[in-house]
């Protein structure tokens, strides 16, 4: 059973993460200070540093925890994090299964878009964070590769690169959907993306 003190510590950490996400979204990473985050969370600079050694460490936690939680990615000894449903969809390889996974992922875009955008914003100004989003994308590419390995589909030298192509497409569409004028409905976009993924990865 979690003690009251431990529950309070977990709550303070969550408040700092939530405040950081809100401020980074509203002001941008570069314009948000540790003091801003601490104040918004109702605490102090000293308390902030008790949980996160720096602003960049809080940003890492947002990617590692908030983003992975929203995408239902779990800890993995091999890749940092893994999405078992992505591995399963690629292993299955049927078009309708791939479409189902892409549709569920698109449903989550509103909740993940800001975190990825902030991560790229942070990487542009903080050298410590330059590979932050790319590392997360590499974990997703690893999931695709694992699905292809389990299915014994394509040659070993093809699997990772096919994952790179698939995730590059998905990442670009996810980051620009809603802003670009592609003359497609959401359903049409998902059908086109599914066709491309199925050609790259499917059975």
N, C-alpha and C positions, 0 to 999 in steps of 0.2 A: 504493500500500500504506500502511495506517495505521501510524504510528510507535508505539512502545511508550508514549511520553509521551502521545500523543493518545488511545490506547486507555485509559490510566489516567484521563485527564480525563473521557472518556465514561463510564467505570465509576463514577467519583465522582459525576458528575451523576445517573446512574441510581440510585445508592444514596440520594442526597438525595431524589429524587422518590419512590422507594419508601418511604423512611422517613416522608416527609411524608404520603403517602397512608395509610399504616398508622396513624400517630398521629392524623391528622384523623378517620379512621374510628372509632378507639377512644375518643379524648378529646373530639373536636369541634375545630373550627377555632379558636375563641376561646381555648380552654384550652391550646393547643399553641404553644410558643415556638420561636424560631429555635434557641435552645440545645438544646431537646428534640430537634429534628430533627437537628441536627449530631451530638449524642451518639448517637442511635439509628443514624445512618449511619456511626459510628465515625470522625468527623472533628471539626473545630472550628468555632466561630462564624466565624472569619476565612475559613476555606475555604468555608463556606456563602455568605458575601457575595461571594466570588470568582466564584460561579456564578449567584447570584440576588440582586439588589439588595434584596429584601425578601421577607417571607413571602407577601405577595400575589402577587409575581411567580412564586414557586414554584407557587401555586395556579393561576395562569393557565397555566403550563406543563403542569400536570396535565390541565386541560381541553383545551388545544391539542394536546398530544402523546399522553397516555395514553388519553383518551377517544376522540380521533379515530383512534388506532391500533386500538383495540378495535372501533370501528365501521367500520373500513376506509375512513375518509375521508382524502383526499389533498389536498395543497396546491392552491389554486385562485387564479389571478390575479383572478378576478371576485368570488368570494365568501369568500375566506379559506381555506375547505376545501370539498370536495365529495365526495359518495358517488356514484360513477358508476353503481353498481348501482341506486340509488334513482331517479336520472334515467332509466335504461333501463326500469325497471319501470313508472314513471308514463307514459313515452312509449308503451310497449306497451299499457297500459291494460286488458288482459284480467284478469278476476277471478282466475284461477289463478296468473297472474304476480304480481299484487299479494299474494295469499295467500302465495306462496313467499317474497317479500321480507319480509313481516311475520313469518313464521315464523322466518326466519333472524335477524331483529332480536330477536325474543323470546328466542331461544337465547342471545343476548349479554347479556340484562338482568342476570343475576347479576354479571357483570364490570363493568358500567357504572353500575349503580344507585348504588353507594356514591360514585362520583365526582360524579355529578350532585347527589346529596343533600349532599355536602360543599360543592359549589359554591354551592348555595342557602344553606347554613348560613353560609358565608364572606360571601356577599353581604349577609346580614342584619346583620353586625357590622362589615364593612369597606366604607366608602363607595367605595373604588377598584374594588370588585368587583361593584357593584350590577347591572351589565348583562352579567356574565360568561356565565351560562347562557343568558340571553335572546339574546345575540349568537350563541351557538352554535346555538340553535334557529332563529334567523333564517337562518343558512347552510343548514340543512336545508330550511326553507321555500323558499329560493331554488332548491334542487335540484328540488323538486316543481314550482315555477313553470317552471323550465327544461324539465323533461320535458313539461309541457303545451304550452309554446311549440314544442318540437320536433315534437310530435304535431299541432300546430295545432288543439288541442281547447279549446273554450270561448272566450269573448271575452277580450281582453287585460285588461280591468278585473276579470274574475272570477278569473283564475289565481292571483294571490298570495293572495287571501282564501281561496280553496279550500285552498291549501297551509297557511294559518294554521289553518283548521278541522281539517284532517287531522292536523297535527303536534300541535295541542292535545289531540286525542283520544289520540294515541299516547303523548304525554308523560304525561298523567294516568294512563292505564292502566299504563304502565311503572313509574311511581313508586308505585302503590298495589297492583299485582298481588302477591298473596302475603299482603297485610295485610287487604284488604277482603273482606267476605263477600258476594260477588256471585252465589253459587249457580250458578257456571259452572265447567265443566272448562276446562283450558287450550285444548283443541281448540275448545270452544264459544266461548270468548272470542275466539280468532283468527278464527273464522267470522263472528262478529258484527262485529268490527273490520274485517274484509275487506269485508263488505257495506257498511259505512259509507264506507270509503275508495273502494270501487268506485263508489258513488253520487256521491261528491264528485269523483273524479278520472278514473274509468275510461272506456273507450270504449263 
